[in-house]
Amino acid sequence: MSEAPAEVFSSDEIEAARVLFAHDAQFIMGAAQIDQLPAPDLPEIAFAGRSNVGKSSLINGLVGRHGLARSSSEPGRTREVNFFLLDGRIRLVDLPGYGFAKASKGEAKRFQNLARDYLRGRPNLRRVFLLIDARHGLKPSDAEAMDAFDVAAVSYQIVLTKADKLKPAQAVAETERASVAISRRPAAFPRVVATSAEKGQGMAELRAEAAAAAFG
């Protein structure tokens, strides 16, 4: 698979996305069951991934606020579908992590099924960012998630997190491996974005990807 061009977005698009994500962002609700979801009246961008992959840190990094999405040192603590309103016109959605949760099997299945129900039945969902820890690459549970996205025809895009923990050449290689892995998946968006919420790496591009998906 050929490597994507380094500059996908224009400087104007990058700046417009920066301005969008600099606007007010606030937590609005956590839904513990499907009938508690807000009305599907705004475009939504969702964040999915294994427990402890860094979803909360990435959301906080995108909006430039440390405490908007709550992170925990204990994996599997996000057990609701959490909604954040950005600029009054787009919702960011933090989904329960999969792959590990410090909960009973029945409880883990319940909140993971909630995430699946959300993904299958949300007409205003524009894209899912599927977060993968760059240090560990794609795991079998990630492949299962991608299978579910493909079956449900939900557009998703791979986002590598914690890319600053790798040497630059390793980050490029991991990005290419992920690109190859999704090359024949029907619902996968072709670009893979390597990010670091801590260092700001890839965040401008990811904001532009989110804006393009929501309003393009």
Residue, then its C-alpha position, 0 to 999 in steps of 0.5 A: m500500500s502506498e504511503a499517504p501524502a504528508e500534507v492531506f489538509s490545507s493550512d486553512e483547513i488545519e486552522a479552521a479545525r484548530v478554531l473549532f476545537a478551541h471553542d467551548a467543550q463541555f460534558i453533557m451526559g453519560a448514557a447507561q442504556i440505549d434509551q438514554l442517548p440524546a436525540p440524533d440531531l448533531p453530527e457525532i465523532a466517537f472514540a473507541g479502543r481497548s481499555n487504557v489506550g488513552k481515549s480520555s487523554l486524546i479527547n482532552g488533548l483535542v480540545g486543549r483541556h486536561g479534565l474534560a474527559r476523565s481518565s483513570s489509572e484503572p482500566g475499564r472504568t468507562r462504563e457508559v457512553n459519554f457525550f461532550l458538546l463542542d461549540g454547540r454543534i458537534r458531539l464527541v463520544d467516549l465509548p466504553g473500552y474493550g479487551f479488559a475491564k475490572a468488572s464481572k463478566g456480566e457487567a463487562k458484557r452489558f456495557q460493551n453491548l451498549a457500545r455496540d448498540y450505539l454504533r449500530g443504531r446511530p444515524n448521525l455518527r460520522r466516524v469512529f476513531l479506533l485508538i490503537d496503542a502504537r507500542h503494541g499495535l493491533k490486537p485480536s480484540d481490535a480486529e474483532a472491533m473492526d469486524a463489527f464496524d465493517v458488518a455495521a457499515v460504520s466508517y472508522q479510522i485508525v488512530l495510533t496513540k502514544a506514538d511519542k514512546l516510539k522512535p520516529a522510524q518505529a512510528v512510521a513502520e507501525t503506521e504502515r502496518a496498520s495501513v496494510a491491515i485495513s487496506r481491504r476492510p470495507a468500512a475503514f477510512p484509509r488514512v492512519v494518524a499517529t498521535s501523542a496527546e502528551k506531546g501534541q503530535g498529530m493532533a492538528e491533523l486529527r482535528a482536521e479529520a474530525a471536522a472533515a468527517a463531521f461537516g464535509 
